[in-house]
Amino acid sequence: MIKTPAELALMAESGRLLAKVFGFVDSLPLEGMSTLEVNDRVERYIVDELQARPASKGQYGFAYVLNSSRNQVVCHGVPSEADRLQDGDIVNFDITLEKNGFIADSSKTYLIGKVSPAAKRLVEITYEAMWKGIRAVKPGARLGDVGHAIERHARQNGYTVVEEYCGHGIGREMHEPPQVLHFGRPRTGQVLREGMTFTIEPMLNQGHSGVKTLADEWTVVTLDGKLSAQFEHTVAVTATGFEVLTLRPEERNARY
C-alpha cells in the first residue's frame, strides 16, 4: 500500500515516539525485573508520557503491549511475573505504537548482565543482518533482494534464518501487504516503489532453523533449544532509497 507524503509524515511521528520507548527501556534496570513488569512500565510510558496507544494490546486477542522473547524463544513471548531476566540472558522486546491512526513496529534484543561471547555474537550478527536487508531497499529493487541480503549474511556467519515468520506492510493496520521474507533470491519478488512502508525483522538461530509453538498458542521457541535473536525496524521506500522510521538516536551515525 503506497502512502501519501502526509501519511508518511504521520508514520514518521509514530516511529519517532516508538524510538523514545526503546530509550525508556534502555534506562530500566532490566536484570532481576520480570518481563511483566517491563510490559507494565512500557504501557504506562506509552499511554501517560507519549499520549499514544500500544497497538499490540488487544491485537488478535493478545493481552499485553509487548512480546518478550528470551533466550530460546524466537518470537511472540508472553510477559509473565514468573519470567525474570537473569544475568547472561538475551531478550527481545517487540513493541508497537499507534499515534494519529498510524502504527510503527520495532524490536531490539537486549543483553542482560554478562552474556556469553557466543550469545553476544548471535545478537550482533542478527542486528547486522537486519541492516543488510534495510540497505537493499530502494525503488526498483525487489523483495527478494532484501531477503537474500539477510540470508546471505546469516549463513556466512554460521546462523540460520527462521522462515515461518516475516516482515510485513504496515500503516493504518499493523499487518498490511506485502509479506517481507528474510530469505530469497535476488531480482525476484515484488518490486519496491516509493511510498511503500513495511517492517524488516529477521530472526536468526544459533542452531537449526526449525521452530515450534508452545501450548499457550503464542510463544515460539527453537526446536533444538538453542538461542535465537531478532531485530526489527519500520522502513519507508523513498525516491532515492529508504528511511528508517523507527531509527533510534544511537543509530543515526552508525554504518552497517
SELODREN-96576 format. One record per residue (C-alpha): residue in one letter; x, y, z; residue number from 1. Coordinates in pm, whole numbers. Example, Ala and Ser with C-alpha at 12.3 -4.5 7.8 and 13.67 -1.06 7.14 Angstrom:
BEGIN
<rest a | u 1230 | v -450 | w 780 | nr 1>
<rest s | u 1367 | v -106 | w 714 | nr 2>
***
This chain:
BEGIN
<rest m | u 0 | v 0 | w 0 | nr 1>
<rest i | u 153 | v 331 | w -113 | nr 2>
<rest k | u 145 | v 611 | w 145 | nr 3>
<rest t | u 100 | v 979 | w 62 | nr 4>
<rest p | u 352 | v 1235 | w 190 | nr 5>
<rest a | u 102 | v 1335 | w 461 | nr 6>
<rest e | u 60 | v 974 | w 568 | nr 7>
<rest l | u 434 | v 920 | w 571 | nr 8>
<rest a | u 475 | v 1222 | w 798 | nr 9>
<rest l | u 227 | v 1071 | w 1044 | nr 10>
<rest m | u 403 | v 736 | w 1028 | nr 11>
<rest a | u 735 | v 909 | w 1094 | nr 12>
<rest e | u 587 | v 1067 | w 1406 | nr 13>
<rest s | u 470 | v 726 | w 1531 | nr 14>
<rest g | u 817 | v 590 | w 1459 | nr 15>
<rest r | u 984 | v 876 | w 1644 | nr 16>
<rest l | u 772 | v 809 | w 1950 | nr 17>
<rest l | u 842 | v 436 | w 1935 | nr 18>
<rest a | u 1216 | v 509 | w 1927 | nr 19>
<rest k | u 1164 | v 702 | w 2252 | nr 20>
<rest v | u 1000 | v 392 | w 2402 | nr 21>
<rest f | u 1320 | v 195 | w 2341 | nr 22>
<rest g | u 1517 | v 477 | w 2502 | nr 23>
<rest f | u 1293 | v 432 | w 2804 | nr 24>
<rest v | u 1355 | v 55 | w 2807 | nr 25>
<rest d | u 1729 | v 124 | w 2780 | nr 26>
<rest s | u 1704 | v 317 | w 3108 | nr 27>
<rest l | u 1540 | v 32 | w 3302 | nr 28>
<rest p | u 1741 | v -190 | w 3540 | nr 29>
<rest l | u 1640 | v -499 | w 3343 | nr 30>
<rest e | u 1838 | v -760 | w 3535 | nr 31>
<rest g | u 1608 | v -903 | w 3802 | nr 32>
<rest m | u 1292 | v -750 | w 3656 | nr 33>
<rest s | u 1007 | v -969 | w 3539 | nr 34>
<rest t | u 902 | v -936 | w 3178 | nr 35>
<rest l | u 553 | v -844 | w 3303 | nr 36>
<rest e | u 699 | v -552 | w 3497 | nr 37>
<rest v | u 875 | v -434 | w 3182 | nr 38>
<rest n | u 544 | v -466 | w 2995 | nr 39>
<rest d | u 356 | v -263 | w 3255 | nr 40>
<rest r | u 616 | v 13 | w 3271 | nr 41>
<rest v | u 621 | v 39 | w 2891 | nr 42>
<rest e | u 243 | v 61 | w 2880 | nr 43>
<rest r | u 241 | v 348 | w 3129 | nr 44>
<rest y | u 512 | v 529 | w 2935 | nr 45>
<rest i | u 332 | v 496 | w 2601 | nr 46>
<rest v | u -7 | v 598 | w 2738 | nr 47>
<rest d | u 83 | v 857 | w 3002 | nr 48>
<rest e | u 404 | v 1013 | w 2872 | nr 49>
<rest l | u 360 | v 985 | w 2495 | nr 50>
<rest q | u -20 | v 1009 | w 2479 | nr 51>
<rest a | u -22 | v 721 | w 2232 | nr 52>
<rest r | u -174 | v 376 | w 2205 | nr 53>
<rest p | u 14 | v 47 | w 2247 | nr 54>
<rest a | u -108 | v -115 | w 1926 | nr 55>
<rest s | u -28 | v -475 | w 2021 | nr 56>
<rest k | u -266 | v -479 | w 2317 | nr 57>
<rest g | u -586 | v -648 | w 2205 | nr 58>
<rest q | u -447 | v -735 | w 1861 | nr 59>
<rest y | u -561 | v -1090 | w 1779 | nr 60>
<rest g | u -659 | v -1126 | w 2144 | nr 61>
<rest f | u -309 | v -1055 | w 2279 | nr 62>
<rest a | u -338 | v -906 | w 2629 | nr 63>
<rest y | u -5 | v -721 | w 2653 | nr 64>
<rest v | u 175 | v -424 | w 2498 | nr 65>
<rest l | u 491 | v -610 | w 2402 | nr 66>
<rest n | u 634 | v -951 | w 2320 | nr 67>
<rest s | u 920 | v -1061 | w 2545 | nr 68>
<rest s | u 1124 | v -1337 | w 2382 | nr 69>
<rest r | u 1409 | v -1465 | w 2600 | nr 70>
<rest n | u 1697 | v -1696 | w 2502 | nr 71>
<rest q | u 1548 | v -1989 | w 2303 | nr 72>
<rest v | u 1218 | v -1802 | w 2246 | nr 73>
<rest v | u 1213 | v -1693 | w 1882 | nr 74>
<rest c | u 915 | v -1457 | w 1891 | nr 75>
<rest h | u 574 | v -1384 | w 2045 | nr 76>
<rest g | u 690 | v -1447 | w 2400 | nr 77>
<rest v | u 423 | v -1360 | w 2658 | nr 78>
<rest p | u 518 | v -1132 | w 2951 | nr 79>
<rest s | u 495 | v -1303 | w 3288 | nr 80>
<rest e | u 569 | v -1224 | w 3652 | nr 81>
<rest a | u 746 | v -1560 | w 3674 | nr 82>
<rest d | u 970 | v -1483 | w 3376 | nr 83>
<rest r | u 1255 | v -1288 | w 3539 | nr 84>
<rest l | u 1552 | v -1155 | w 3347 | nr 85>
<rest q | u 1877 | v -1303 | w 3473 | nr 86>
<rest d | u 2247 | v -1245 | w 3424 | nr 87>
<rest g | u 2352 | v -1396 | w 3091 | nr 88>
<rest d | u 2010 | v -1378 | w 2924 | nr 89>
<rest i | u 1931 | v -1225 | w 2588 | nr 90>
<rest v | u 1576 | v -1095 | w 2545 | nr 91>
<rest n | u 1393 | v -936 | w 2255 | nr 92>
<rest f | u 1126 | v -677 | w 2324 | nr 93>
<rest d | u 891 | v -628 | w 2027 | nr 94>
<rest i | u 681 | v -313 | w 2072 | nr 95>
<rest t | u 422 | v -134 | w 1859 | nr 96>
<rest l | u 275 | v 213 | w 1892 | nr 97>
<rest e | u -14 | v 392 | w 1724 | nr 98>
<rest k | u -47 | v 771 | w 1706 | nr 99>
<rest n | u -291 | v 966 | w 1489 | nr 100>
<rest g | u -414 | v 648 | w 1323 | nr 101>
<rest f | u -76 | v 511 | w 1209 | nr 102>
<rest i | u 129 | v 228 | w 1358 | nr 103>
<rest a | u 504 | v 181 | w 1400 | nr 104>
<rest d | u 664 | v -154 | w 1488 | nr 105>
<rest s | u 1016 | v -223 | w 1613 | nr 106>
<rest s | u 1212 | v -467 | w 1826 | nr 107>
<rest k | u 1552 | v -486 | w 1994 | nr 108>
<rest t | u 1740 | v -771 | w 2158 | nr 109>
<rest y | u 1895 | v -677 | w 2492 | nr 110>
<rest l | u 2197 | v -831 | w 2663 | nr 111>
<rest i | u 2131 | v -887 | w 3033 | nr 112>
<rest g | u 2434 | v -870 | w 3261 | nr 113>
<rest k | u 2739 | v -1063 | w 3148 | nr 114>
<rest v | u 2641 | v -1250 | w 2831 | nr 115>
<rest s | u 2849 | v -1528 | w 2676 | nr 116>
<rest p | u 3060 | v -1439 | w 2371 | nr 117>
<rest a | u 2852 | v -1682 | w 2161 | nr 118>
<rest a | u 2526 | v -1515 | w 2260 | nr 119>
<rest k | u 2668 | v -1168 | w 2204 | nr 120>
<rest r | u 2791 | v -1264 | w 1858 | nr 121>
<rest l | u 2449 | v -1400 | w 1761 | nr 122>
<rest v | u 2288 | v -1071 | w 1865 | nr 123>
<rest e | u 2546 | v -865 | w 1677 | nr 124>
<rest i | u 2512 | v -1065 | w 1355 | nr 125>
<rest t | u 2132 | v -1051 | w 1373 | nr 126>
<rest y | u 2147 | v -674 | w 1401 | nr 127>
<rest e | u 2387 | v -655 | w 1108 | nr 128>
<rest a | u 2160 | v -885 | w 904 | nr 129>
<rest m | u 1865 | v -653 | w 958 | nr 130>
<rest w | u 2072 | v -363 | w 827 | nr 131>
<rest k | u 2188 | v -566 | w 528 | nr 132>
<rest g | u 1820 | v -607 | w 441 | nr 133>
<rest i | u 1739 | v -241 | w 504 | nr 134>
<rest r | u 2024 | v -124 | w 281 | nr 135>
<rest a | u 1887 | v -331 | w -6 | nr 136>
<rest v | u 1572 | v -114 | w -6 | nr 137>
<rest k | u 1530 | v 135 | w -291 | nr 138>
<rest p | u 1280 | v 200 | w -569 | nr 139>
<rest g | u 1307 | v -68 | w -836 | nr 140>
<rest a | u 1468 | v -324 | w -606 | nr 141>
<rest r | u 1271 | v -638 | w -526 | nr 142>
<rest l | u 1174 | v -803 | w -201 | nr 143>
<rest g | u 1392 | v -1100 | w -295 | nr 144>
<rest d | u 1693 | v -866 | w -281 | nr 145>
<rest v | u 1606 | v -779 | w 79 | nr 146>
<rest g | u 1562 | v -1140 | w 184 | nr 147>
<rest h | u 1876 | v -1253 | w 4 | nr 148>
<rest a | u 2091 | v -988 | w 173 | nr 149>
<rest i | u 1971 | v -1102 | w 516 | nr 150>
<rest e | u 2004 | v -1473 | w 449 | nr 151>
<rest r | u 2349 | v -1438 | w 293 | nr 152>
<rest h | u 2486 | v -1253 | w 595 | nr 153>
<rest a | u 2333 | v -1503 | w 836 | nr 154>
<rest r | u 2471 | v -1807 | w 653 | nr 155>
<rest q | u 2815 | v -1653 | w 607 | nr 156>
<rest n | u 2834 | v -1625 | w 984 | nr 157>
<rest g | u 2705 | v -1973 | w 1063 | nr 158>
<rest y | u 2344 | v -1895 | w 1156 | nr 159>
<rest t | u 2007 | v -1998 | w 1018 | nr 160>
<rest v | u 1710 | v -1779 | w 931 | nr 161>
<rest v | u 1365 | v -1858 | w 1070 | nr 162>
<rest e | u 1142 | v -1891 | w 764 | nr 163>
<rest e | u 800 | v -1925 | w 928 | nr 164>
<rest y | u 776 | v -1557 | w 1028 | nr 165>
<rest c | u 837 | v -1249 | w 819 | nr 166>
<rest g | u 816 | v -874 | w 796 | nr 167>
<rest h | u 501 | v -706 | w 673 | nr 168>
<rest g | u 349 | v -395 | w 532 | nr 169>
<rest i | u 231 | v -150 | w 796 | nr 170>
<rest g | u 31 | v 172 | w 821 | nr 171>
<rest r | u -320 | v 219 | w 947 | nr 172>
<rest e | u -317 | v -157 | w 1014 | nr 173>
<rest m | u -39 | v -344 | w 1189 | nr 174>
<rest h | u -25 | v -606 | w 917 | nr 175>
<rest e | u -70 | v -498 | w 556 | nr 176>
<rest p | u 70 | v -633 | w 229 | nr 177>
<rest p | u 335 | v -720 | w 134 | nr 178>
<rest q | u 498 | v -1003 | w 324 | nr 179>
<rest v | u 872 | v -940 | w 362 | nr 180>
<rest l | u 1061 | v -1270 | w 373 | nr 181>
<rest h | u 1407 | v -1280 | w 531 | nr 182>
<rest f | u 1540 | v -1522 | w 269 | nr 183>
<rest g | u 1512 | v -1531 | w -107 | nr 184>
<rest r | u 1673 | v -1495 | w -445 | nr 185>
<rest p | u 1796 | v -1165 | w -593 | nr 186>
<rest r | u 1580 | v -997 | w -856 | nr 187>
<rest t | u 1269 | v -1190 | w -754 | nr 188>
<rest g | u 956 | v -1089 | w -571 | nr 189>
<rest q | u 755 | v -769 | w -561 | nr 190>
<rest v | u 913 | v -451 | w -697 | nr 191>
<rest l | u 964 | v -178 | w -436 | nr 192>
<rest r | u 803 | v 159 | w -502 | nr 193>
<rest e | u 839 | v 497 | w -339 | nr 194>
<rest g | u 584 | v 534 | w -58 | nr 195>
<rest m | u 577 | v 169 | w 46 | nr 196>
<rest t | u 616 | v 107 | w 420 | nr 197>
<rest f | u 698 | v -226 | w 581 | nr 198>
<rest t | u 894 | v -393 | w 858 | nr 199>
<rest i | u 1220 | v -583 | w 827 | nr 200>
<rest e | u 1258 | v -813 | w 1129 | nr 201>
<rest p | u 1488 | v -1112 | w 1083 | nr 202>
<rest m | u 1508 | v -1388 | w 1344 | nr 203>
<rest l | u 1838 | v -1578 | w 1345 | nr 204>
<rest n | u 1900 | v -1907 | w 1526 | nr 205>
<rest q | u 2226 | v -2048 | w 1662 | nr 206>
<rest g | u 2130 | v -2396 | w 1551 | nr 207>
<rest h | u 1857 | v -2543 | w 1333 | nr 208>
<rest s | u 1604 | v -2305 | w 1180 | nr 209>
<rest g | u 1310 | v -2517 | w 1297 | nr 210>
<rest v | u 1065 | v -2374 | w 1549 | nr 211>
<rest k | u 755 | v -2483 | w 1739 | nr 212>
<rest t | u 470 | v -2304 | w 1918 | nr 213>
<rest l | u 409 | v -2381 | w 2284 | nr 214>
<rest a | u 78 | v -2474 | w 2444 | nr 215>
<rest d | u -8 | v -2108 | w 2517 | nr 216>
<rest e | u -50 | v -2075 | w 2136 | nr 217>
<rest w | u 172 | v -1765 | w 2134 | nr 218>
<rest t | u 528 | v -1847 | w 2238 | nr 219>
<rest v | u 750 | v -1973 | w 1954 | nr 220>
<rest v | u 1076 | v -2149 | w 2051 | nr 221>
<rest t | u 1367 | v -2312 | w 1871 | nr 222>
<rest l | u 1324 | v -2685 | w 1817 | nr 223>
<rest d | u 1676 | v -2761 | w 1939 | nr 224>
<rest g | u 1667 | v -2530 | w 2242 | nr 225>
<rest k | u 1947 | v -2309 | w 2112 | nr 226>
<rest l | u 1941 | v -1931 | w 2122 | nr 227>
<rest s | u 1752 | v -1704 | w 1884 | nr 228>
<rest a | u 1777 | v -1328 | w 1834 | nr 229>
<rest q | u 1574 | v -1067 | w 1646 | nr 230>
<rest f | u 1580 | v -700 | w 1550 | nr 231>
<rest e | u 1313 | v -500 | w 1368 | nr 232>
<rest h | u 1260 | v -159 | w 1214 | nr 233>
<rest t | u 978 | v 5 | w 1021 | nr 234>
<rest v | u 1108 | v 129 | w 686 | nr 235>
<rest a | u 974 | v 358 | w 412 | nr 236>
<rest v | u 1087 | v 346 | w 49 | nr 237>
<rest t | u 1196 | v 693 | w -60 | nr 238>
<rest a | u 1278 | v 840 | w -401 | nr 239>
<rest t | u 1646 | v 763 | w -353 | nr 240>
<rest g | u 1648 | v 466 | w -114 | nr 241>
<rest f | u 1498 | v 423 | w 228 | nr 242>
<rest e | u 1412 | v 596 | w 555 | nr 243>
<rest v | u 1407 | v 405 | w 883 | nr 244>
<rest l | u 1101 | v 546 | w 1057 | nr 245>
<rest t | u 1182 | v 386 | w 1394 | nr 246>
<rest l | u 1551 | v 483 | w 1397 | nr 247>
<rest r | u 1687 | v 528 | w 1748 | nr 248>
<rest p | u 1918 | v 821 | w 1836 | nr 249>
<rest e | u 2225 | v 599 | w 1885 | nr 250>
<rest e | u 2179 | v 462 | w 1532 | nr 251>
<rest r | u 2181 | v 794 | w 1348 | nr 252>
<rest n | u 2550 | v 796 | w 1265 | nr 253>
<rest a | u 2604 | v 421 | w 1259 | nr 254>
<rest r | u 2714 | v 235 | w 946 | nr 255>
<rest y | u 2631 | v -132 | w 894 | nr 256>
***
